Amino acid sequence: MLVTPESLEAAYSFLLTTKPFSAWKLPHVDEVEFHVLRTHKLHGDYSYPPHTIRATQHWKDLHTVTFLATVAHEIVHMRCALAGFPVDHGKEFKRLARMVCREHGWCVATF
């Protein structure tokens, strides 16, 4: 699977139409930057300002389900930032991750 800024943008737009993201009042797709990473060290990351979601192209066995889960993971970081929580894998991230994984059928341990 080829990761492009356009595929990241499409994944973000799609996920925002699903629960729980649709209730989180997240930035419109036009307010988020999407970039491709050239690393083997991580699957993706989120930073702000501006809101930026990045995912790696160099990922062995990248499939649609893992790609969507990566974008969703970074959206959870975004939600934490918007709500004033640390942008880490702390208590609030874990609470939101459980919610997302329950809704989308992903394993919270690998999310």
C-alpha positions as CSV (number, residue, x, y, z in Angstrom):
1,M,0.0,0.0,0.0
2,L,1.3,3.4,-0.9
3,V,1.0,6.1,1.7
4,T,0.5,9.6,0.3
5,P,-0.7,12.9,1.7
6,E,-3.9,12.3,-0.2
7,S,-4.4,8.9,1.3
8,L,-3.8,10.3,4.8
9,E,-6.3,13.1,4.1
10,A,-8.9,10.6,2.8
11,A,-8.4,8.3,5.9
12,Y,-8.8,11.3,8.2
13,S,-12.0,12.5,6.4
14,F,-13.4,9.0,6.5
15,L,-12.7,8.4,10.2
16,L,-14.3,11.7,11.1
17,T,-17.6,10.3,9.8
18,T,-17.4,7.4,12.3
19,K,-17.9,7.2,16.0
20,P,-16.4,8.3,18.3
21,F,-14.6,10.8,16.1
22,S,-17.8,12.3,14.7
23,A,-18.7,13.6,18.2
24,W,-15.3,15.1,19.0
25,K,-15.5,18.4,17.1
26,L,-12.1,17.8,15.4
27,P,-10.6,20.2,12.9
28,H,-11.9,20.2,9.4
29,V,-9.6,18.3,7.0
30,D,-8.6,21.7,5.5
31,E,-7.1,22.7,8.9
32,V,-4.8,19.6,9.1
33,E,-1.6,19.0,7.3
34,F,-0.7,15.5,6.1
35,H,2.8,14.3,5.4
36,V,4.6,11.1,4.7
37,L,7.5,10.0,6.9
38,R,10.6,8.3,5.5
39,T,11.5,6.2,8.5
40,H,11.4,2.7,9.9
41,K,11.3,3.9,13.5
42,L,7.6,4.7,13.9
43,H,4.3,4.2,12.1
44,G,3.1,7.8,12.5
45,D,3.0,10.9,14.6
46,Y,0.9,13.9,15.4
47,S,2.2,17.5,16.2
48,Y,0.7,20.9,16.5
49,P,0.6,23.8,15.8
50,P,-0.4,23.4,13.0
51,H,-2.3,20.1,13.4
52,T,-0.1,17.7,11.5
53,I,-0.6,13.9,11.0
54,R,2.2,11.9,9.4
55,A,2.5,8.2,8.6
56,T,5.5,6.3,7.3
57,Q,5.9,4.8,3.9
58,H,8.6,2.4,5.1
59,W,6.4,0.0,7.0
60,K,6.6,-3.7,6.3
61,D,3.2,-5.4,5.8
62,L,1.2,-2.1,5.6
63,H,-2.4,-2.9,5.0
64,T,-5.6,-0.8,4.9
65,V,-6.7,-1.8,8.4
66,T,-3.3,-1.0,9.9
67,F,-3.1,2.3,8.0
68,L,-6.6,3.4,9.3
69,A,-5.6,2.3,12.8
70,T,-2.5,4.5,12.6
71,V,-4.4,7.5,11.4
72,A,-7.0,6.9,14.2
73,H,-4.2,6.6,16.7
74,E,-2.9,10.0,15.7
75,I,-6.4,11.5,15.8
76,V,-6.6,10.3,19.5
77,H,-3.4,12.3,20.1
78,M,-5.1,15.3,18.4
79,R,-8.1,15.0,20.6
80,C,-5.9,14.9,23.7
81,A,-4.2,18.1,22.6
82,L,-7.5,19.9,21.8
83,A,-8.9,18.9,25.2
84,G,-5.8,20.2,27.0
85,F,-4.3,16.8,27.9
86,P,-0.7,15.8,27.3
87,V,0.0,14.4,23.8
88,D,1.4,11.2,25.1
89,H,0.2,7.7,25.8
90,G,-1.1,8.6,29.3
91,K,-4.4,8.0,31.0
92,E,-6.6,10.1,28.8
93,F,-5.1,8.7,25.6
94,K,-5.7,5.2,26.9
95,R,-9.3,6.0,27.8
96,L,-10.0,7.4,24.3
97,A,-8.0,4.6,22.6
98,R,-10.3,2.0,24.3
99,M,-13.3,3.8,23.0
100,V,-12.0,3.9,19.5
101,C,-10.8,0.3,19.5
102,R,-14.2,-0.9,20.8
103,E,-16.0,0.9,18.1
104,H,-13.7,-0.1,15.2
105,G,-12.7,-3.6,16.3
106,W,-9.0,-2.9,16.8
107,C,-6.9,-4.4,19.5
108,V,-6.2,-1.8,22.2
109,A,-2.9,-3.5,23.1
110,T,-1.4,-2.8,19.7
111,F,-3.3,0.5,19.0
